[in-house]
């Protein structure tokens, strides 16, 4: 009997688990910590998971708890998690052998949500060049700011760490326990961070499409058009809603609207936000970034597909956008992703509410959405949670990073049955 090959989704999951395990082991060494904060292995595991899943939730300040070595380990975990553990392994293989097998190509397609496998080598080379270029430019611009506020050597390391963390939508920083709130009125640092988050959140395929010479918007691929339009809508809508619901500046509203897209940096004290503002942020976090990016969430294209489905159901016309008809399979996938994400959030919020009865519902919901969307924003409740709650958040962050649909496909990875059941309808609504 012929053995079936391992599902690509399972390989991705195992790669992430191996990276998290190795990272937690390295971070548990005494020389990886400063000793200023006492960390248990669960705390270290939580931090390693948060870094690999590019989330940003922490149980202690990164600058205070970890030494230079520990911070370097976190930086590596963030970079690996941003590119994808499985994808990075294939990149290293290609750098050595200059070619990959069809199985590896399929795995890379799953990891980066690539539609086509054509011209894969040039795609990988562009991805690496884009990553290095954006992170280098971001570090240089950040250095121009941080060099005015700290010693030059320290400023270089903080700038590199901040650039890599921002481009990978990780949310980790070395500034202090209150993220970037001390620099909330610094336009330069705010704009540099916003730029890194926005460009990486578009997805590598969209970035490549943007730098490719075109004659106008019409020449972009359908995915690029969908991503750019949805991102613009969420950016403007989120900024306006946060400005209306909170007493913050326009720069603050813009920054928080962007960072909700799974980045996790913060320039304002979120504990002072109203329930209305927090709900807006929860919705933005749930949508998240775009496919093939370093961010999480249910993705902008999923929201666009759901809106198309609603319009199609209301008008009785096929789902179409930009003079292209959208496949029914894509609409079904969008509903599955959204429902799966909502189900994970329900279970996580329910369990956290039971284990932490002293916390109000909005705080618990915010932590759950932040973990699932790999955003990393917090209402300062993460260190106060019980150990069992930290384990729940670890699982939630992991599911949010690899994707609930990837996990669900493990049960569906089987041969197509040779028969079909008789079709019968039932009433809906």
C-alpha positions in Angstrom: 0.0 0.0 0.0 1.4 3.4 -1.0 2.0 5.8 1.9 0.6 9.3 1.6 2.9 12.2 1.9 2.7 14.5 4.8 0.2 17.4 4.3 1.9 20.8 3.7 -0.2 22.3 6.5 1.2 19.8 9.0 4.8 20.6 7.8 4.2 24.3 8.4 2.8 23.6 11.9 5.7 21.3 12.8 8.2 23.9 11.6 6.6 26.6 13.8 6.6 24.3 16.8 10.3 23.4 16.3 11.2 27.1 16.1 9.1 28.0 19.2 10.7 25.0 21.1 14.2 26.0 20.2 13.6 29.7 20.9 12.1 29.0 24.4 15.1 26.8 25.2 17.6 29.5 24.3 15.6 32.2 26.1 15.5 30.0 29.3 19.3 30.1 29.6 20.5 32.4 32.4 22.7 34.5 30.1 19.7 35.2 27.9 18.0 37.1 30.8 19.0 40.1 32.8 17.8 38.7 36.1 15.9 41.9 36.8 12.6 40.1 36.2 12.0 36.5 37.4 10.7 34.5 34.5 9.4 30.9 34.6 9.7 28.5 31.7 6.0 29.2 30.9 6.8 32.9 30.7 9.7 32.2 28.3 7.6 29.9 26.2 4.9 32.5 26.0 7.4 35.1 24.9 9.0 32.7 22.3 5.5 31.9 20.9 4.6 35.6 20.8 7.8 36.4 18.9 7.6 33.5 16.4 3.9 34.2 15.8 4.9 37.9 15.4 2.3 38.9 18.0 3.9 41.1 20.6 2.1 40.1 23.7 4.6 40.0 26.6 4.5 39.1 30.3 7.5 41.4 31.0 9.3 44.3 29.3 11.6 43.0 26.7 14.3 45.6 27.5 14.2 44.9 31.2 13.8 41.1 31.1 16.2 39.9 28.4 19.9 40.5 27.8 21.5 41.4 24.5 21.7 37.7 23.6 18.1 37.2 24.6 17.0 40.2 22.5 19.0 38.8 19.5 17.2 35.5 19.9 13.9 37.3 19.9 14.9 39.2 16.8 15.7 35.9 15.0 12.4 34.5 16.1 10.5 37.5 14.8 12.3 37.3 11.4 11.7 33.6 11.1 8.0 34.0 12.1 7.5 36.9 9.7 8.8 35.0 6.7 7.3 31.7 7.9 9.4 29.0 9.4 8.7 26.5 6.6 9.3 29.2 3.9 12.6 30.3 5.5 13.9 26.7 5.5 13.2 26.5 1.8 14.9 29.8 1.2 18.0 28.5 2.9 17.8 25.3 0.8 17.6 27.3 -2.4 20.5 29.4 -1.3 22.6 26.2 -1.0 21.2 24.1 -3.9 19.8 26.8 -6.2 16.7 24.7 -6.7 13.8 23.1 -4.8 11.6 20.1 -5.3 8.0 20.3 -6.3 7.0 19.3 -2.8 8.9 22.2 -1.3 7.3 24.5 -3.9 3.8 23.4 -2.8 4.8 24.0 0.8 6.0 27.5 0.0 2.7 28.1 -1.9 0.8 27.1 1.3 3.0 29.2 3.6 2.8 32.4 1.6 -0.7 31.9 0.1 0.8 32.0 -3.4 -1.7 31.3 -6.2 0.8 30.2 -8.9 4.1 28.3 -8.6 5.5 29.8 -11.8 8.8 31.7 -11.7 9.2 30.7 -8.1 13.0 31.4 -7.9 12.6 35.0 -9.0 9.7 35.5 -6.5 11.9 34.2 -3.6 14.8 36.5 -4.6 12.5 39.5 -4.7 11.0 38.6 -1.4 14.4 38.5 0.2 15.5 41.8 -1.5 12.3 43.5 -0.4 12.6 42.3 3.2 16.3 43.4 3.5 15.7 46.7 1.7 12.7 47.8 3.8 14.3 46.7 7.1 17.5 48.5 6.2 15.8 51.7 5.2 13.6 51.5 8.3 16.6 51.0 10.6 18.5 53.9 9.0 15.5 56.3 9.4 14.8 55.1 12.9 18.5 55.7 13.8 18.2 59.3 12.8 15.5 59.6 15.5 16.9 57.3 18.3 20.4 58.7 18.0 19.1 62.0 19.5 17.7 60.3 22.5 20.3 57.6 23.5 23.9 56.7 23.1 24.8 55.9 19.4 25.6 52.2 20.0 22.4 51.6 21.8 20.5 53.6 19.2 21.9 51.4 16.4 20.6 48.2 18.1 17.3 49.7 19.1 16.8 51.0 15.5 17.6 47.6 13.9 15.3 45.8 16.4 12.5 48.3 15.9 12.7 48.1 12.1 12.7 44.3 11.9 9.8 44.1 14.5 7.8 46.8 12.7 8.2 45.3 9.2 7.3 41.8 10.5 4.3 43.3 12.4 5.6 41.9 15.6 5.1 44.8 18.1 8.2 44.0 20.2 10.3 47.0 21.1 13.3 47.9 23.4 12.0 51.3 24.4 10.3 50.3 27.7 7.2 48.8 29.3 4.8 51.2 27.7 5.7 50.6 24.1 6.1 53.9 22.1 3.8 56.0 24.3 6.8 58.2 25.2 7.2 59.0 21.6 3.6 59.6 20.7 4.3 63.2 19.7 7.3 62.3 17.4 6.1 62.6 13.8 9.2 61.1 12.3 9.2 57.8 14.3 5.5 57.5 13.9 5.6 57.9 10.1 8.5 55.5 9.7 6.7 52.9 11.8 3.5 53.4 9.9 5.3 53.0 6.6 6.9 49.7 7.7 3.7 48.3 9.0 1.6 49.3 6.0 4.0 48.1 3.3 4.6 44.7 5.0 0.9 44.3 5.6 0.1 44.5 1.9 1.8 41.1 1.3 4.8 40.3 -0.8 2.9 39.6 -4.0 1.2 43.1 -3.9 4.6 44.7 -3.1 6.1 43.1 -6.1 3.2 44.2 -8.2 3.6 47.8 -7.0 7.3 48.0 -7.9 6.7 46.4 -11.3 6.4 49.0 -14.1 2.7 49.5 -15.0 0.6 51.9 -17.0 -1.9 52.5 -14.2 -4.1 50.9 -11.6 -5.9 48.8 -14.3 -2.8 46.8 -14.9 -2.5 45.6 -11.4 -3.6 42.0 -10.6 -7.0 41.5 -9.1 -5.5 40.6 -5.7 -3.5 43.9 -5.7 -6.6 45.9 -6.5 -8.6 44.2 -3.8 -5.8 44.6 -1.2 -5.1 48.2 -1.9 -8.8 49.2 -1.9 -9.7 47.3 1.2 -6.5 48.6 3.0 -7.3 52.1 2.1 -10.9 51.8 3.2 -9.9 50.3 6.6 -7.1 52.9 7.1 -9.4 55.9 6.5 -12.4 54.4 8.2 -10.4 53.3 11.2 -8.7 56.7 11.6 -12.0 58.6 11.4 -13.8 56.3 13.9 -10.9 56.4 16.4 -10.7 60.2 16.1 -14.5 60.4 16.7 -14.6 58.0 19.7 -11.4 59.1 21.4 -9.7 62.3 22.5 -6.5 61.8 20.6 -4.7 63.6 17.8 -5.1 62.8 14.1 -1.6 61.3 14.2 -2.5 59.1 17.1 -5.7 58.0 15.4 -3.8 57.2 12.2 -1.1 55.3 14.1 -3.5 53.2 16.1 -5.6 52.5 13.0 -2.5 51.1 11.3 -1.0 49.3 14.3 -4.3 47.5 14.8 -3.5 45.7 11.5 -1.6 43.1 13.6 1.4 45.3 14.4 1.0 45.8 18.2 2.9 49.1 18.7 1.1 51.7 20.8 1.6 55.5 21.2 -1.4 56.1 23.5 -2.6 54.5 26.8 -5.2 52.1 25.6 -6.5 51.6 29.2 -8.0 55.1 28.9 -9.9 54.3 25.7 -13.7 54.1 25.7 -15.5 50.8 25.0 -16.5 52.3 21.5 -12.9 52.9 20.6 -11.8 49.5 21.8 -14.6 47.8 19.7 -13.3 49.7 16.6 -9.8 48.4 17.4 -11.1 44.8 17.9 -12.8 44.9 14.4 -9.6 46.2 12.8 -7.5 43.5 14.5 -9.9 40.8 13.5 -9.6 41.7 9.8 -5.8 42.2 10.1 -3.4 42.4 7.2 -3.4 40.8 3.8 -2.5 37.3 2.5 1.1 36.5 2.0 2.2 39.3 4.4 3.9 39.2 7.8 0.6 40.1 9.6 -2.2 38.0 10.9 -6.0 38.3 11.2 -8.7 36.9 8.9 -7.2 39.1 6.1 -8.4 42.0 4.0 -9.3 39.8 1.0 -11.6 37.8 3.3 -13.5 40.9 4.2 -13.7 42.0 0.6 -15.1 38.5 -0.4 -17.7 38.6 2.3 -18.9 42.0 1.2 -19.1 40.7 -2.4 -21.1 37.8 -1.2 -23.6 40.0 0.7 -24.0 42.2 -2.4 -24.5 39.2 -4.5 -27.1 37.7 -2.2 -29.0 41.0 -2.1 -29.0 41.7 -5.8 -29.1 38.1 -7.1 -26.1 38.7 -9.3 -22.8 36.7 -9.4 -20.0 38.0 -7.2 -17.8 40.2 -9.3 -15.2 43.0 -8.8 -13.1 45.0 -11.2 -14.7 43.4 -14.2 -13.8 39.9 -13.0 -16.1 37.2 -11.6 -15.1 35.8 -8.3 -15.2 32.0 -7.9 -17.7 30.5 -5.6 -15.0 28.5 -4.0 -13.2 31.7 -2.9 -16.4 33.0 -1.3 -16.9 29.7 0.6 -13.3 29.9 1.8 -13.9 33.4 3.1 -16.9 32.3 5.1 -14.9 29.3 6.5 -12.0 31.5 7.6 -14.3 34.1 9.2 -16.4 31.5 11.0 -13.3 29.6 12.2 -11.8 32.8 13.5 -15.0 33.8 15.3 -15.2 30.3 16.8 -11.6 30.4 18.1 -12.3 33.9 19.6 -15.5 32.6 21.3 -13.7 29.7 22.9 -10.7 31.8 24.0 -12.8 34.6 25.4 -15.0 32.1 27.3 -12.1 30.3 28.9 -10.3 33.5 29.8 -13.5 34.9 31.4 -13.9 31.8 33.5 -10.3 31.7 34.6 -10.1 35.5 35.3 -13.4 36.6 36.8 -12.0 39.8 38.1 -11.4 41.2 34.6 -14.1 42.9 32.8 -15.4 41.4 29.5 -14.0 44.1 27.2 -10.5 43.5 28.6 -10.8 39.7 28.1 -12.2 40.1 24.6 -9.5 42.6 23.6 -6.7 40.2 24.8 -8.3 37.3 22.9 -8.7 39.2 19.6 -5.2 40.6 19.9 -3.8 37.1 20.4 -5.7 35.5 17.6 -4.9 38.3 15.1 -1.3 38.2 16.2 -1.6 41.9 16.9 0.0 42.2 20.4 -2.0 45.2 21.7 -3.0 44.8 25.3 -4.9 46.6 28.0 -2.0 45.8 30.4 -3.8 42.6 31.4 -1.4 40.0 30.0 1.0 39.8 33.0 -2.0 39.6 35.4 -3.5 36.5 33.8 -3.2 33.1 35.3 -0.8 30.4 34.0 -3.7 28.5 32.5 -4.7 31.7 30.7 -1.2 32.1 29.3 -1.4 28.6 27.9 -4.7 29.4 26.2 -3.2 32.6 24.7 -0.2 30.5 23.5 -2.6 28.2 21.6 -4.6 31.1 20.3 -1.5 32.9 19.0 -0.3 29.8 17.3 -3.7 29.1 15.6 -3.8 32.8 14.5 -0.4 32.6 13.0 -0.6 29.4 11.0 -4.3 30.0 10.3 -7.4 28.1 11.4 -7.9 27.0 7.8 -4.5 25.4 7.7 -5.2 23.4 10.8 -8.6 22.4 9.5 -7.1 21.1 6.3 -5.3 18.4 8.3 -8.6 16.6 8.6 -9.5 17.2 5.0 -6.2 15.9 3.6 -7.5 12.7 2.0 -8.3 11.3 -1.4 -11.5 12.6 -3.1 -14.3 10.0 -2.5 -15.4 8.0 -5.6 -19.1 8.7 -4.9 -21.4 11.5 -4.0 -24.5 11.5 -1.7 -27.9 12.5 -3.0 -28.4 16.3 -2.9 -31.3 17.7 -0.7 -32.0 21.3 0.4 -33.2 22.8 3.7 -34.5 26.2 4.8 -32.1 29.0 5.7 -33.2 32.2 7.5 
